[in-house]
Amino acid sequence: MRLFAEGVFVLPPVRVFDVRRAADAFRFVSQARHVGKVVLSVPREWDAEGTVLVTGGTGALGALTARHLAARGSRRLLLLSRSGPGAPGAAELVADLRAAGADAEIVACDITDPAALADAVRGRQISSVFHVAGVLDDGVATALTPDRVAPVLAAKVAAARHLHELLPDAQEFVLYSSVSAALGTPGQGNYAAANAYLDALARHRHVRGLPALSLAWGPWDVGAGMTGTLTDGDRERAARSGLPVTTAEDGTALLDAALSGADPAVLPGAVDIAAFTGRPEVPHLLRGLVRGPRRTAASPAGETGFADRLRALPADERARVVLERVRAEAAAVLGFATAEAVERDRPFKELGFDSLTAVELRNRLGAVTGVRLPATLVFDHPTPEALAERLGTELVPPAPGAADALMAGLDELEASPHELSAGDRSRLRVRLSALLARWSDDRAGQDPDDDEGQDADLRDATEEDIFALIDNELESP
């Protein structure tokens, strides 16, 4: 035993399967994928008399969870939040819980502080943990500074870790994660990373025989909290994204179903597969169910029906069609009735766009055009008119001018000087020197805004100077 205590010997690893997943456990062993012991665990009995700890307990989702647990039969509830009893609606929440037969207490606590959390649970028999607390600070990836990432990670990651270490004997350990970690949601890179940790922690506990359940919720419609009060436009936008909002009634029913299951990580809620079809980027988790856009070697991303239509139009008409499409997609994102509500020269920010709706507009325009567009598209081109001009240039590049064609020829000549014979190089010297001399005399073909000093240099150059310049450019001896 001394050698075990000193770490010289270690016990073989143990992989735990829920008894309801016995078939998976036997398959795992039969494939010789295990190292050490494989055991089956039996679900623990729910202890209605134990204390249920709910983090973020005075928030909209935490309060909903607490009310549901009381209605389900929990007799003791400890709700933790930063504001504690002073939070809006806290007194009403306690009254509702006591009316449901529960002894409820709200305690002010910074759950990211391990000492404060230890003080809050000291002397209490915590039988269940519901880690609901969270912080949102949405923004595109390029705008996520350490100051914007750290608080989001702390509320989810640090608090979950402290709970895991402080309460090893909890019979339930439920983590409120987010679908952003499983499918990815625009503008939530920091939140997705934080919730991915919760999913991983649940699996870490599960394979070690500890109770764990991570619930990757989509957006909730509970009237307040992190998502705030949703408008009809918000609900429509969520539905278009493929992740319809979850109502309080549906959410609590899904919670009960997940608590009675055997899986350590669950994505409760509806996913509209059809809404993901045809998108330029399909979440990895759904790629076996959703068809992405068809791409062939003969048809690059930009070669779409929309681009073909533009190429057939005159330049003025082309600009009008692209602008109309940008305004229509912007109106759809913002929930406006018509595209006319989107003024062509009004900044997107004044129209009501934020980082999330900007990414949604980018996604919609990418699906229409087949062009991979940057997440900062709306910020780089801040008005519908500017954005339409950018898209028009991307879809139908302007034809090269005469100077561009000549420069391309010179580039080609410069790249292969050794392919020319001595006679060819001699003829080119004469032709180019004559051309330079003529331009120096009459300034034919010169832009009047060109630098006068350069013209003077050409006029004053001797024949030897010109030949030396040409030889240098052509890399000839």
N, C-alpha and C positions, 0 to 999 in steps of 0.2 A: 504493500500500500504506500510505503514511503516513496518508491520509485514512481508510482502514479502521481503522488502529490507533488513530486519534484518535476514532473513533466517528462521523465525519461521514457515511461510507458504511457500510451494514450489508449483510451477505449476505441474500438472500431466505430465508424460512423453509423448512425441509425437513420433510416429513411422511413417516414411514417405515412401511411395511407389511411384515409377514412374507411371504416368497414363497409360503407356504402359504395366504395370504389375498390372492392376486393378483387374484381376481375382485372382492373388495371394493375393492381399490385402483383398478381400472379403472372400477368403478361410481362411485367417489368423484370421479374425474377427469371422467367423462362428465357428471356432474351439475354441473360447474363449481363444486364446493365447495372447491377447493384454492386456496391462495395460495402462490406459490413452487414448489418442486420436490416431486414425489412419487416416492419410490424404494422398491425392494423389497430387503429384507435376507435374507441366507441364514443359517440357524441355524449357530452356531459348534460346532465339534467339542468334545466334553467332554474336558477335560484331567485324566486320572486321576492324573498326577504332580504337578499343582499343589496348593497348600495350600487346603483348604476351611476357611473360618472359620465357626464356629457360635456365635452369641451365646446366652446362657442355656444354655450347653453342659452344665452339670451338673444342670440341672433335669430333671424326668421327660420332658418332650417333647423338650428339646434332646438328652438322652442317647439317647432312642429314635431321633431323627434321625441322630445321629452313628453309632450302631451300624448303622443301615440304609445310610448312605453308605459305611461301611467294607465292609459285605457287598456293596455294589454295585461296589466296586473302587477307592474313593478311598484313596490311599496316604499322604496327609499331612492331619492334622486339627489345627486350632487351636481349642480350646474356651475361650471367655471366660465368666466369671461373677464375681459380686462376691466370693464365698467362695473361688474358685480351687481349688487342690488340697485345701484343708481342708473342702470341701463334703462332706456325707454321701454315701457311695457313690462318691466320685471315684476312689479307688485301684482299686476293682473295675471301674469304667468304663474306665480306662486299660488295665487288664489284658485286658479283653474286646476292646478295639479293637486292641491289639497282637496278640492271638491271631488276629484276623481279617486280619492282615497290614498294619495301618496304623500309621504313626508318629504317635502322638497326644501332644499336650501340652495341659495345662490351665493357664491363666493367670488370676490374679486381676485384674480390670479393671472399673472403673466406665465402662460404655460410654456413659453420658450426658455424660462429660467428654471433650471432643475431644482434649485433650492426652494423657490416659491412653490413649485408643484409638489415637492415632497412635503412641505408644510401643510398644503391644502388637503392631502390625502392621509396625513399622519393620524393614526388612531382609528381609521375607518376600515371596514371590511368591504373592499371594492370587489364586487363579483362580476361586473360588466363594465366595459369601456366603449364609449362611442365617441370617437375623435372626429368631430364635425367642423371644428374651427378652420378657418382659412382666410387668406388675404389675396386680393386681386390687384394687379398693377399691369394691365394689358398694354401691349405695344409691339411694334414690329421688332425683329431680332436686332437690327442695327441700333435701336433706341434703348435697348435693355442694358443699362449701366449696372455696376455692382450694387449701387444703392437701391435700384429697383428690383434686383433679383433677391438680395439677402432677406428682406422681410417676408417675401412669399415663401422662400425655402424654410425660414425659421418657423412660421406658423404651422406648416405641414410636417417637414422633415424633423427638425429639432424636437418639436413637441411629441411626435410619434416615437422617436427614439427614447425620450425620457420616460414616456408611459410604458414602453416595452421593458425598460430596465427597472422601473419602480414597482411594477405590478405583475410579477411573474405568475401569480396564482389566480389571475382573473379568469373566469370561466367563459367570458365572451370578450373578444377584442375586435371591435368593428371600426374600420377606417373608412371615412368618406373621401373617396378618391374622385377623379374626374375623367370623363371620356377624352379629354384633351391628351391624356397620357397614352391612350390606346389608339385613337384615330388621328389625333392632331387637330387643333382648332386654330384659326388665324389669330395672330397677335397674342398667343398665350404660351410662348416658349418657356418662360419662367414657371408658370403654373403647371405646364405639362411635365417639366422635370421634377417638380416637387411631388406631384401625384404619382409619377412613375416610381419614386422611392416607396410610397405607401404600398403600391402593388407588389414591389419586390420584398418589402418587409413582411407582408402577409404570407407570401410563399415561403420566406425564410422561416417564419414561425411554424407554418403548417407542416413542413417536412421534418420538423423537430418535435412534432406531437403537441405543439401549443395551439390553442384556439386562435383563429385569425380569419377575418373576412374583409376584403377590400372591395368597396362598391364604387365602380367608375360611373358616377352619375353624369347625365347630361344637364342642360339648363333646366332649372326649376322655375315654376310660376307660383310663387308663394307670397307675392305682394311686397317683399322687402328683401333685406339681406344683400349679399354680394351682387346678385343680378338686378336688384332694385325692383321698382314697379314696372312691369312690362307693358308696352303699348301693343295695339293690334299689329302695328308694323313690325315690332320686335318678334312677335309670335310668327308672323308670316316669314320673316327672314330666317328664323330658326327652322321652320318647316322646309324652306328652300335649301337650307344647308344640309338636310338629311337627318337632322337631330331635333325632332319636335320637342317642345318643352314638356316637362313632367309636372302634372298637377299634384296637389297635396294628396288627393284621394288615391291616384294611381301610384304615387311614390311610396306611400305607407304600405300599400298592398304588395308592391315589389320588394320592400324591405322585409316583410314577413316571409315572402317566398324565398328570398336569399338566405335569411337566418335559418330556415329549415333545410337548406341544401347542404351539399358536401363539398362544394367548390370553394377554394380560398379567395378567388378573384372573380368577380362577376360584373358584367356591364348591364345594369338594369335599365330598362327603357326601350323605346322604339327607335329603330334605325331604318330610315327610308332608303332602301337600296337604289331605287330608281333615281333618286336625287343625285347620286354619285355617278351615275352612268354618263359616259362621254366627257368627264372632266379631264383636263390635261394631266392631273395628278390624282391618283386614287390611293387612299390609305392602304398600307401594306396588309392590314388585317382583313380588308374586304376584297383583295384582288382576286380571290377565288370565286367571288360572287358577282363582281361588277366588271363590266367590260369598259376598258378605257378607250380613248380615241384611236382609230386605226391609223397606223403610220406605215408607209412603204418607202422603199429607196427612191422611187420616182416622185414621191409626194412629200417633201419636207414639211415641217410643222406649219410654215407660213403659207403653203399652197392649199388654201381652203376655197370653198365656194364663194365666200365673202370676198376674198382677195381677187379671185377671177372676175367677179362682178365689177369690182373697182377698176380693174385694168381696162375693162371695156368702156369705161365712162370718160368723158372729158375731164380735165383737171378740176375745173370749178365745180362740176357736179359731183366729182369724187370727194372733194372736201366736204360738201354738204351732206352726202350720205354717211360719211364717217362721223361727222358731228352729230347727226341725228341718232346714230347708233349709240354713241357715247352718252348722250342725254337720256335716251330711253333706258339704258342699263343703269345709269345713275338714279333715275326716277324709281326703277324697280327696287334697287337696294334700299333707298330711303323711304319707300312706301308711298310715293307721290302718285296721284291718280293719272297724270299725263306727263309726257316729256317736256311740255311747255313750262312746267314749274321749275325746270332746271335751266337757269339763265346761262347763256353760252359764255359770258365773260365774268361770271361771279365765282369767286374762289370756292373750291370744294369745302373748305373749312367753314365758310359762312353758310353753305347749304346744309351743314349738319353732319359732315363726314368726320369720323374719328379713325383711329388706327385699324379697328376691326372692319368697319364698313369699307374703308379704303382697300383692304385686302380682298374683301368680297367683290368689290367692283373689279379689281385686278383679275380675280378668278373668272368672273363672268366674261370680261373682255377677252381673256385668254382662250376660253372655251369657244367664243364666237369666231375669233381670228385664227386660232391655231398657233399663235405666237407666244413663246414663253416670255412673260413680262416680269419685271422686278417688283418686289413687294412695296417698294417706295415709289411706284409709278405715279400715284396721285399727288404725292408730295413734291416730286420732281417736276411735274407738269400741273400746276395748281388750279387751272380752270378747265372746263370742258373743251374750250376752243384750243388751248395749248395741248391738251391730251389728244384731241382728234388730229391735230397736226402731226404729233409724234407717231400715232398709229398709222396715219396715211403714208408717212415716209417709210415706216417699217414694212408695210404691206406692199406698197408700190414705190420702190426707190426711184428717185429722179434719174432720167437718162443722162449719161455723161455728156458734158459739153465738148466743144472742139479742143479746148486747151487740155482737158482731161485725157482725151484720146491721144494727143500729141505727147503729153507727159508719159503716158503708158508706153508709147513707142520708144521714147528715150530710155525709160527704165529697162525695157527689154534689150535695147541695144547695149546699155551699160552692163547688163548682166552676162552678156556673151560676147565680149570684144575679141576673144581669141578665135571665134568662128569666122571672122572676117579675114580676107586675104589682104596683103599689103596694098594691092591696087584698090580694093574696096575702101580701105581706110583712107587712102589718098584722095579718092573722089569725095568722101564724106567731109574731109578737112576743107576742101575747096568750097563745097556747097554750104557748109555751116559757117565758114568765115565770111562768105559773100552775104549770107543772110544776116549775120550779126552786123556787118558793115552797113547794110541797107537800113536796118532798124536804128542804128546809131545816127544815120544821116536824117531820116525823115520821121523817126519815131512811129512808123506804121505798126499798128497792132498793139501799141502800148496803152496801158491804163493811165489816164492823166493823174491818178492819185498815187502812182508808183513813186518810190523814193528817188528824188532828184540826184542824190549822190551816186546811186547805182547807174543812172543814165550817163552821168559825167564820166564814170569809170570806163564805160564801154566806148564812149567817144574818144577818150584819151588813150585807149589801149593801142599798142603797136601791133603790127602783124605777128611779130614773134610772141607777144603776150597772148594773142588769140590762139595761135597754134599750140602754145604751151598749155593753155586751158583745155583745148580739145583733146590733146594727147593725154592729159591727166584724167579727163572724164572717161575716155575710151580705154585707158590703161594700155596705151600702145607705146612701143619703144621710141 
